């Protein structure tokens, strides 16, 4: 089991770290709003945690791209390190429409823990 010390992220209490461990025990795919909801931290703190894990190579990061017409399903998932695509013209596989305007797109982040067993501590 890999132990990860979160002491440098001084906004996580022992209780929140325990809740985070409970979450990661059942779900390796983490989004900022899920971490915030499960631990009671702010969204910015959840994102800081996920970027911390990504930076330490403990999680793979992805950018999820959604079409504004159906925000429940993303139609593209790209590795974070590749950044955003330049939008010339995209095709949405969900609604089968051509997307030509960047304002029709929404983005979110997903991080996937890439170690078998991880336990967080402070």
N, C-alpha and C positions, 0 to 999 in steps of 0.2 A: 504494500500500500504506500502510495506517495503522499507525504504530508506537506501541505502548502501553508506557510505562515503568512497571514494577512495583516500582521501588525503594522506594516507600512501604510495600510489603508485604515487610518485611525477612526473612520466613521462606522466600522462594524463592531457591534458589541458581541460578547460571547453568546448571547441568546440568538442573535442574528446569524452568527457563524453556525450554530447548531441547526437552525432552520435551513441554512444554505446546504449543509451536509445532508439533511433529510431530502431536500430537493434533488441534489445531484445523485443521491443513491437510487432514485427512480427515473431520473430524466437527464440524459447527457446533452440534450439539445436545449440551449438556454437563450432566451430573448430578454432584453432589458426589462420589459414590463412584467415578465414572468418572475424574474429574480426579485424585482421590487415588490411585487405582490406577495411572494412567498416569504420574504424576509422582513418586510416592513421598512426597507430603506427607500430613499428617494430614487427616482429614475436616473438622475445624474450619477448617483453613487453606484447603482447597478451597472451602468455603462462603464464607469471607471473600473469596477471589478472585472468586467468581461474583457476590457482592453488590457488590463493587468495580466489576466490569464493568457490572452493572445500573445502579448509581448514575451511572456515566459515560455511560450511554445507548449502551453498546457491545453490550449483550445484552438481549434480552427475557426476562422471568422468568415462570415459570408454577408453579402449585401443581397437582400431580397427586394425585388422590384414588383410593384403592384400596379395594375391598371385602375384608374379611379372609378371605372364603371363596375368593378367587382373587387372590392377591397378585402374580401375574405380569403382570396387565393392569390398567391404570387405566381407570376408567369416566368420569372427568371431568377436564378440563384447564381451569383458569381463570387469567387473567392475575394475576400476583402483586399488582399494585396494587389489585385488587378484593378481596383478602383471602379468607378462608374464608366459605363459605355458612353461614347459620344452618340447622342441621339440624332441620327439622320432620319431613320425610319425603322421602326420596330413593328413586329407582328405579334399580337397577343394570341397565344394558342388557346386561351380560355374562351374568349368571345369571338375569336377569329377575325379581329379587326386590325387594321393598320393604325399604328400610333405615330403621329407625326409631330405632336406638340409635347414638349417636356412637362408642361403643366398638367398633363393627363397621367403623370406617373407619381407614385408614392414609394418611399423606401423604408426599409426596416433592417435590423441587424439580427443575425443568428450566430451563436457561437456553440461549437460542439466540443465538449471535453474529449480530448484524444488520448487520455490515459485510462487504463483499465479500472483502477481504483484510486480515488483521490479523497483525501480527508483534509478539510480546512481547519486551521486553528489560529488563535491570536496569542 
